[in-house]
Amino acid sequence: MSITGRCYCGELRYEAEAQTVFRAQCHCRECQYISGGGANFVIGLPAATFRYVHGEPKVFKRQDLAEPATREFCGTCGTHILTRTPRNTEVVIVKVGTLDDPSVYEGPQIAIWTDDKQPYHLIADGVATFPGFPG
């Protein structure tokens, strides 16, 4: 399956030829900062198939963590495109809102970092929940 997406202003465009590895909603405090307060809806894609086809992302890593995630975003409009985590370098975690066809998401399979969940964050019935990162 071909998956494509972009930032809000169109300066960054990406594509991946793959099936999704997972579909999740993340409630960690870091995602709350990035999303503006809500849960972060993401899909995992194989890193080997992901590539930017237009533009180059800006990159951010926290300096106060031993193994920080790398966050890639548009330097023009600020749209957060993806996260690369040192826990699994074979997967990129792509923000659902950047997909050209968000219907490929089909809703979350799992909700993670529910220990950080705010009372107004909703999790659909039947979605597996994890207090932190599963596994």
C-alpha positions in Angstrom: 0.0 0.0 0.0 1.2 3.5 -0.8 0.9 5.9 2.0 1.5 9.6 1.4 1.3 12.8 3.5 2.4 16.3 4.1 2.7 19.2 6.5 0.1 21.9 6.7 1.9 24.3 4.3 3.1 21.6 1.9 6.8 22.3 2.3 7.3 18.7 3.4 5.9 15.7 1.6 6.5 12.1 2.3 5.6 8.6 1.1 6.0 5.0 2.3 5.3 1.7 0.5 4.1 -0.5 3.4 1.4 -1.8 5.6 1.0 -0.1 8.9 2.9 -1.9 11.7 0.5 -0.5 14.4 -2.2 2.1 15.0 -2.1 3.8 18.3 -3.1 6.8 20.4 -0.5 8.0 22.8 -1.3 9.8 26.0 2.3 10.5 27.2 3.0 14.0 28.5 5.4 14.7 25.6 2.7 13.9 23.1 0.3 16.2 25.0 2.8 19.1 24.4 3.2 18.3 20.7 -0.6 17.8 20.1 -1.6 20.9 22.0 -3.2 18.9 24.9 -4.9 15.9 23.4 -3.9 12.3 22.8 -1.6 11.9 19.8 -2.9 9.6 17.0 -0.2 7.7 15.2 0.7 4.9 12.8 3.9 2.9 12.8 5.5 2.4 9.4 8.6 0.5 8.5 11.5 3.1 8.5 13.1 1.5 5.5 10.1 2.4 3.3 9.6 5.9 4.6 11.1 8.9 2.6 10.6 12.6 2.2 9.8 13.4 -1.5 9.8 17.2 -1.0 11.7 19.3 1.5 13.8 18.4 4.5 12.5 18.3 8.0 13.8 20.2 11.0 14.8 17.8 13.8 14.5 18.2 17.6 15.9 16.0 20.3 15.7 16.8 24.0 19.2 17.3 25.5 18.2 16.3 29.0 17.4 12.6 28.2 19.9 9.8 27.8 18.1 8.3 24.8 15.7 10.9 23.5 13.3 10.4 20.6 13.9 12.4 17.4 11.0 14.5 16.3 10.8 15.7 12.7 8.7 18.7 11.7 8.3 21.4 9.1 10.5 24.4 9.8 8.0 26.7 8.0 4.6 25.8 9.5 5.7 23.7 12.5 3.7 20.6 11.6 5.0 17.6 13.5 5.4 14.8 11.0 7.0 11.9 12.9 9.0 10.5 15.7 11.9 8.2 15.6 12.5 6.3 18.9 15.8 4.7 19.9 13.6 1.8 21.2 12.9 0.6 17.7 14.8 2.1 14.9 13.0 0.0 12.3 9.8 1.9 12.7 8.8 5.6 12.3 5.8 6.9 14.2 3.8 9.1 11.8 1.2 11.5 12.9 -2.2 10.6 11.5 -3.2 14.3 10.8 -0.4 14.5 8.2 -1.7 11.6 6.1 -3.2 12.5 2.7 -5.8 9.8 3.3 -6.4 9.6 7.1 -8.9 6.8 6.6 -6.0 4.3 6.4 -5.7 4.8 10.2 -9.0 3.1 10.9 -8.8 4.0 14.5 -6.4 2.9 17.3 -5.6 -0.7 18.1 -3.9 0.4 21.4 -3.8 3.3 23.7 -0.3 3.8 25.4 1.0 5.8 28.3 -2.4 5.9 29.9 -0.8 6.7 33.2 -0.3 10.2 31.8 -3.8 10.4 30.3 -5.9 13.4 31.2 -9.5 13.0 32.4 -10.8 14.5 29.1 -8.9 12.1 26.9 -11.2 9.4 25.6 -10.4 5.8 24.7 -12.9 3.8 22.6 -14.3 0.6 24.1 -12.3 -2.4 23.1 -9.0 -0.6 22.6 -6.2 -2.3 24.5 -4.6 0.0 27.0 -1.1 0.1 28.5 0.1 2.3 31.4 3.4 2.9 29.6 5.0 1.6 26.4 3.9 -2.0 25.7 6.5 -4.7 25.9 
